[in-house]
Amino acid sequence: MKYLALVEAKFCKNVAKSRELWNQITNEGRVTSAQTWLDYANFERVYGDDKHLRRVLMKGMYASTDWPETLGDMLIKFEREEGSLETLDVATEKYTAHIGRVRVKREQAAAKEAAKETQQNEQKKVAKAEKKAVGKAKKEVGDKHEAEKELVTEQKKATKRKAQETVDTDGFKVPVSPSSTGTEEPLQKKPKEENDESESKAHGEHVEHDPAKDEQTVFLSNLSYDAKEEVIRDIFKDVGTIEDLRMVRDFKGRFKGFAYLVLSNRMEAEAALKLDRTLMEGRPIFVSKCNKKKEFHYQEGLEKNKLFVKNIPFSMTQQELEELFKKYGDLKEVRLVTYRNGHSKGIAYVEYTNETAATVALVQTDGMQLGKQVLSVAISNPPSRSRQSEMQKTVHIASLGGGPKETGLRGRGRTQVSLMPRVVQRSANVQETKPSTSTMSNADFRQMFVKASQNE
């Protein structure tokens, strides 16, 4: 705004508009700052007149709180140079009176600040004395307890010595055997055993593994850490009778995200496996058999009645996918592949009851436009897990510029890069000439000399 006022006065020759802008600055801005009023006064000195300059200096001297002496000195200097004796006397009188009031206010503020600082120092001293008294009292109480403990210990030692000192028939003291000195050890171990029991209870219940119930037990994983037992039971209540639900927890009692569901028989456990990837609060539950060996739940190889769909929009739900594919035939299952948090991966498996419906759906939906995505549909033919692992092991991508590798000392691979200069190296393709072992006849010598003479 100061720059705008300068432009109005210097280039537009509109001093009245510039004064309006300066009035806004002094009313809305830093009205108590002496620097603002000094800038306003310099503006009036360059583009204004003496009347407005006196008014600005006088008003700024009364309004500024940080350093009014600057504006007062500037006013008196201006009156000495440009004013008369009367205006100089009036300015000096007003300046002296105002500065006197300002000094009184400053002294009062300094006295108030000193009193406040003194009060804070006294409060600190009182708090320090109270803290010292409390520490002294605690020390006295601690010394008293230590003295009582030492007295009790001495009494126990004296009682123990009296009990251990035995006298035989002749009046001589009999020394105590070393085996009798450890009688109090079992008493010291009891509190530790009790602590172990309390810690084991706090860490959770330990259940012994019963192999006989493996067939009727299913393993639940990918559960939310704040999942409730009642919600899990409600999901599997239609499967059968739930004998037990063990939610695995850590040593602090926090749920670890997986559990064991024990049903009444094997048939109910197989029915529970059909609820695999059921959503609970937007997160799929992974239901698997209770065995150590990890198995793949789905068929491997070519399935002509099942389609593999890619490039599905991430916002598309499983119900919308079923609506899209059910018009081409009877659906057996639609499985939308998701991450552990329930978000779609953009791929799915659509299984029909027969191959004809799958073929029709393949022809109709492959290349279909869904929003910004183009569907890619093919017959499902997933490779076996063993073949995938073998392919991953055999495929080796050499680094750019890498030489042949071989295993050196201690089993570490080293790059076969020769450090000998190429000029000195012998080419691997050049074969050494061996001296001929056959003898030459006179005819051979004659032919050799004839060729030499012809070349000359």
C-alpha positions in Angstrom: 0.0 0.0 0.0 2.9 2.3 0.6 4.2 1.7 -2.9 0.7 2.4 -4.3 0.6 5.7 -2.4 4.0 6.6 -3.9 2.8 5.8 -7.5 -0.3 7.9 -7.0 1.8 10.9 -5.9 4.8 10.6 -8.2 3.3 9.4 -11.5 -0.4 10.2 -11.2 0.1 13.5 -9.4 -2.8 12.7 -7.1 -1.5 13.6 -3.6 -5.1 13.6 -2.2 -5.4 9.9 -3.1 -2.0 9.2 -1.6 -3.0 10.8 1.7 -6.1 8.6 1.8 -3.9 5.5 1.4 -1.6 6.7 4.2 -4.5 7.3 6.5 -5.6 3.7 5.9 -2.1 2.5 6.7 -1.9 4.5 10.0 -5.4 3.5 11.1 -5.4 -0.2 10.2 -1.7 -1.0 10.2 1.1 -0.4 12.8 -0.2 2.8 14.2 2.0 2.6 17.3 5.2 2.1 15.3 7.4 5.2 15.0 8.9 3.9 11.7 5.5 4.0 10.0 5.0 7.7 11.0 8.5 8.6 9.9 7.8 7.1 6.4 4.5 9.1 6.3 6.4 12.3 7.3 9.1 11.8 4.6 6.3 11.4 2.0 4.7 14.7 3.1 8.1 16.4 3.0 8.7 15.3 -0.6 5.2 15.5 -2.2 3.1 17.4 0.4 3.3 20.8 2.2 4.4 22.1 5.6 0.9 22.1 7.1 0.4 18.4 6.5 3.9 17.6 7.6 3.4 19.3 11.0 0.2 17.5 11.5 1.7 14.1 10.7 4.7 14.6 13.0 2.5 15.8 15.9 0.1 13.0 15.4 2.8 10.4 15.1 4.6 11.7 18.3 1.4 11.1 20.3 0.5 7.8 18.7 3.8 5.9 18.7 4.7 4.0 21.8 8.0 2.5 21.0 10.1 5.6 20.3 8.2 8.9 20.2 11.5 10.9 20.8 12.4 10.4 17.1 9.3 12.1 15.8 9.6 14.9 18.4 13.2 15.6 17.5 12.2 15.6 13.8 9.4 18.1 14.5 11.6 20.5 16.4 14.3 20.3 13.7 11.7 21.1 11.1 10.4 24.1 13.0 14.0 25.5 13.4 14.6 25.2 9.7 11.2 26.1 8.2 9.0 27.5 10.9 8.9 30.6 13.1 9.7 31.3 16.8 6.0 30.9 17.8 5.6 27.5 16.1 9.0 26.4 17.6 7.9 27.3 21.1 4.6 25.5 20.7 6.3 22.4 19.3 8.9 22.4 22.1 6.3 22.8 24.8 4.2 19.9 23.5 7.2 17.7 23.0 8.5 18.3 26.6 5.1 17.7 28.2 4.5 14.5 26.2 8.0 13.0 26.8 7.6 13.7 30.5 4.4 11.6 30.6 6.1 8.9 28.5 9.0 8.7 31.0 6.6 8.3 33.9 4.8 5.4 32.2 8.1 3.8 31.4 9.3 4.1 35.1 6.0 2.6 36.3 6.3 -0.3 33.8 9.9 -0.9 34.9 8.9 -0.9 38.5 6.0 -3.3 37.8 8.3 -5.6 35.9 10.9 -5.5 38.7 8.2 -6.4 41.3 7.0 -9.3 39.1 10.5 -10.6 38.8 11.1 -10.3 42.5 7.9 -12.2 43.2 8.9 -15.0 40.8 12.3 -15.3 42.5 10.6 -15.5 45.9 8.3 -18.2 44.6 11.2 -20.2 43.2 13.0 -19.9 46.6 9.9 -21.1 48.4 9.5 -24.1 46.0 13.2 -25.0 46.3 12.9 -24.9 50.2 9.8 -27.1 50.1 11.5 -29.5 47.8 14.5 -29.6 50.0 12.4 -30.2 53.1 10.5 -33.0 51.4 13.8 -34.7 50.3 15.1 -34.4 53.9 12.0 -35.9 55.3 12.2 -38.8 52.8 15.8 -39.4 53.7 15.0 -39.5 57.4 12.2 -42.0 56.8 14.6 -44.1 54.6 17.3 -44.0 57.3 14.7 -45.1 59.9 13.6 -48.0 57.7 17.3 -49.0 57.0 18.0 -49.0 60.8 14.9 -51.1 61.4 16.0 -53.6 58.7 19.5 -53.8 60.1 18.1 -54.4 63.6 15.8 -57.2 62.3 18.7 -58.7 60.4 21.0 -58.7 63.4 18.3 -60.3 65.5 17.8 -63.1 62.9 21.5 -63.7 62.7 21.8 -63.9 66.5 18.8 -66.3 66.7 20.4 -68.4 63.9 23.7 -68.5 65.7 22.1 -69.6 68.9 20.1 -72.3 67.2 23.2 -73.6 65.4 25.4 -73.6 68.5 25.0 -77.1 70.0 26.9 -78.6 72.9 27.9 -82.3 73.3 27.9 -84.3 76.5 31.4 -83.1 77.5 30.5 -79.4 77.2 32.2 -78.7 73.9 30.5 -76.9 71.0 29.7 -79.0 67.9 30.3 -77.2 64.5 27.3 -77.1 62.2 27.5 -79.4 59.1 27.5 -77.7 55.7 24.3 -79.5 54.6 22.2 -77.7 57.3 23.0 -74.2 56.0 20.5 -74.3 53.0 17.3 -74.8 54.8 15.8 -71.5 53.8 16.3 -71.8 50.0 12.9 -73.3 49.2 11.2 -70.4 51.1 12.9 -67.9 48.8 11.9 -69.8 45.6 8.1 -69.7 46.3 7.6 -66.0 45.5 9.4 -66.6 42.2 7.2 -69.5 41.3 4.1 -67.4 42.1 5.4 -64.6 39.9 5.9 -67.1 37.0 2.3 -68.3 37.4 0.9 -64.7 37.4 3.0 -63.8 34.4 1.8 -66.9 32.5 -1.8 -65.9 33.2 -1.2 -62.4 32.0 0.4 -63.6 28.8 -2.6 -65.7 27.8 -3.9 -69.2 28.0 -1.7 -72.0 26.7 -3.6 -74.8 25.0 -2.0 -78.2 24.3 -2.2 -79.4 20.7 -4.6 -82.2 20.2 -3.9 -83.9 16.8 -7.3 -85.7 17.0 -9.1 -82.4 16.5 -7.1 -81.2 13.4 -9.8 -82.5 11.0 -12.5 -80.5 12.7 -10.4 -77.3 13.1 -9.9 -74.5 10.6 -7.3 -71.7 10.6 -8.6 -68.1 10.3 -6.1 -65.4 9.2 -6.0 -61.9 7.8 -8.3 -60.8 10.7 -8.3 -57.2 11.9 -6.4 -56.6 15.1 -9.4 -55.1 16.7 -11.8 -58.0 15.6 -14.3 -59.1 18.2 -14.9 -62.7 19.1 -18.7 -62.2 18.9 -18.5 -61.0 15.3 -16.4 -64.0 14.2 -18.8 -66.4 15.9 -21.7 -64.7 14.2 -20.2 -65.3 10.7 -19.6 -69.0 11.3 -22.8 -69.7 13.3 -24.7 -71.2 10.4 -21.9 -73.7 9.6 -22.4 -75.8 12.7 -21.7 -76.1 16.4 -18.6 -74.0 17.5 -16.8 -75.9 20.3 -14.0 -73.4 20.7 -12.6 -70.2 19.2 -9.0 -69.5 20.1 -7.8 -66.0 19.2 -4.0 -66.0 19.3 -2.5 -63.1 21.3 1.0 -61.9 22.2 2.5 -61.6 25.6 0.8 -58.3 26.2 -2.7 -59.7 25.4 -3.0 -58.0 22.0 -4.7 -59.9 19.2 -2.2 -61.0 16.4 -4.7 -61.3 13.6 -5.3 -65.1 13.4 -7.4 -67.6 15.2 -8.3 -71.3 15.4 -12.0 -72.3 15.0 -12.9 -75.8 16.4 -16.2 -77.3 15.2 -18.0 -80.4 16.3 -17.0 -82.7 13.3 -15.1 -82.8 10.0 -18.2 -82.1 7.8 -18.7 -78.8 9.6 -15.1 -77.9 9.1 -15.3 -78.5 5.4 -18.4 -76.3 5.3 -16.5 -73.6 7.1 -13.8 -73.7 4.3 -16.4 -72.6 1.8 -16.6 -69.3 3.7 -13.0 -68.5 2.6 -12.5 -64.7 1.8 -15.8 -63.7 3.4 -15.7 -60.0 4.1 -15.7 -58.9 7.7 -15.8 -55.1 8.0 -14.5 -54.8 4.5 -11.6 -57.2 5.0 -11.5 -60.8 3.6 -11.1 -63.6 6.1 -8.7 -66.4 4.9 -10.1 -69.8 6.0 -7.7 -72.8 5.6 -7.2 -76.3 6.9 -5.4 -76.7 10.2 -2.2 -78.3 9.0 1.4 -77.3 8.9 1.8 -78.0 5.2 0.8 -75.0 3.0 -1.5 -76.1 0.2 -2.9 -74.2 -2.8 -6.7 -74.1 -2.6 -7.4 -73.8 -6.3 -6.9 -76.1 -9.3 -3.8 -75.8 -11.4 -3.7 -76.2 -15.2 -6.2 -75.6 -18.0 -9.9 -75.0 -16.9 -12.1 -74.5 -20.0 -15.1 -73.5 -17.9 -13.2 -70.8 -16.0 -12.2 -67.3 -17.3 -9.3 -65.2 -16.1 -10.2 -61.5 -16.3 -7.7 -58.6 -16.1 -7.8 -54.8 -16.2 -10.9 -54.6 -14.0 -11.6 -51.1 -12.6 -10.5 -51.0 -8.9 -13.9 -49.5 -8.0 -15.8 -52.4 -9.4 -17.3 -54.8 -6.7 -17.8 -58.5 -6.9 -21.6 -58.1 -7.2 -21.2 -55.8 -10.2 -18.8 -58.4 -11.8 -21.5 -61.1 -11.3 -24.1 -58.9 -13.0 -21.8 -58.4 -16.0 -21.0 -62.1 -16.6 -24.2 -63.9 -15.5 -26.1 -62.9 -18.7 -23.8 -65.2 -20.7 -24.6 -68.4 -18.8 -25.0 -70.0 -15.3 -22.3 -68.9 -13.0 -20.7 -71.3 -10.5 -18.4 -68.9 -8.8 -17.0 -65.4 -9.2 -13.8 -64.7 -7.3 -12.4 -61.1 -7.2 -8.8 -61.2 -6.2 -8.0 -58.7 -3.4 -5.2 -57.6 -1.2 -5.2 -58.4 2.5 -6.9 -55.1 3.3 -9.8 -56.0 0.9 -8.8 -53.6 -1.9 -9.2 -55.1 -5.4 -6.1 -56.1 -7.5 -8.0 -55.6 -10.7 -8.1 -59.3 -11.6 -10.8 -62.0 -11.1 -11.7 -65.6 -11.9 -15.2 -66.3 -13.4 -16.3 -69.9 -13.3 -19.3 -71.2 -15.3 -21.1 -74.5 -15.0 -20.1 -75.5 -18.6 -17.5 -74.7 -21.3 -20.0 -73.3 -23.8 -21.1 -70.4 -21.5 -17.4 -69.7 -20.8 -16.6 -69.5 -24.5 -19.5 -67.2 -25.2 -18.5 -64.9 -22.3 -14.9 -64.9 -23.6 -16.0 -63.8 -27.1 -18.4 -61.1 -25.8 -16.3 -59.5 -23.0 -12.7 -59.7 -24.3 -11.7 -56.1 -25.2 -14.9 -54.6 -23.6 -14.5 -51.0 -22.4 -15.3 -50.4 -18.7 -14.7 -46.7 -17.9 -11.1 -46.1 -18.8 -10.1 -49.8 -18.6 -10.2 -52.4 -21.4 -11.0 -55.9 -20.1 -8.6 -58.7 -21.0 -10.4 -62.1 -20.8 -8.7 -65.5 -21.3 -9.3 -69.2 -20.4 -7.8 -69.9 -17.0 -4.6 -71.8 -17.2 -2.5 -71.0 -14.1 1.0 -72.7 -14.0 1.8 -75.1 -11.1 3.6 -73.7 -8.2 6.5 -76.1 -8.6 7.0 -75.0 -12.2 6.9 -71.4 -11.2 9.7 -71.9 -8.6 11.8 -73.8 -11.1 11.4 -71.0 -13.7 12.4 -68.5 -11.1 15.5 -70.5 -10.2 16.7 -71.1 -13.8 16.1 -67.6 -15.1 19.2 -65.5 -14.5 19.7 -62.0 -15.8 23.3 -61.0 -16.2 24.3 -57.5 -15.4 25.4 -55.2 -18.2 29.1 -55.6 -18.9 29.4 -58.4 -16.5 32.0 -61.1 -17.2 31.8 -64.8 -16.8 31.2 -65.9 -13.2 32.8 -68.7 -11.3 33.1 -69.7 -7.7 36.3 -68.8 -6.0 37.7 -69.4 -2.6 35.4 -69.8 0.3 32.4 -70.3 -2.1 32.3 -66.6 -3.2 31.7 -65.8 -6.8 34.3 -63.6 -8.5 34.2 -62.0 -11.9 36.8 -63.3 -14.4 38.3 -60.0 -15.6 41.9 -60.1 -16.8 44.1 -57.3 -15.5 46.9 -57.9 -18.1 47.1 -55.3 -20.9 45.6 -56.3 -24.2 48.9 -55.7 -26.0 50.6 -58.3 -24.0 47.8 -60.8 -24.1 47.8 -63.6 -26.6 44.7 -64.1 -28.7 42.8 -67.2 -27.8 42.0 -67.8 -31.5 45.6 -67.8 -32.7 47.1 -71.3 -32.7 50.7 -71.9 -32.3 52.5 -73.2 -35.4 54.3 -76.5 -34.9 57.4 -77.4 -36.8 56.8 -79.7 -39.7 58.2 -83.2 -39.2 58.0 -84.3 -42.9 61.2 -84.1 -45.1 61.4 -82.2 -48.5 62.5 -83.9 -51.7 64.6 -82.5 -54.5 61.5 -81.8 -56.5 60.1 -79.8 -53.7 63.2 -77.7 -53.4 63.2 -77.1 -57.2 59.6 -76.0 -57.1 60.3 -73.6 -54.2 63.2 -71.9 -56.1 61.1 -71.6 -59.3 58.4 -69.7 -57.4 61.0 -67.4 -55.8 62.5 -66.5 -59.2 59.0 -65.8 -60.7 58.2 -63.4 -57.8 61.4 -61.5 -58.5 
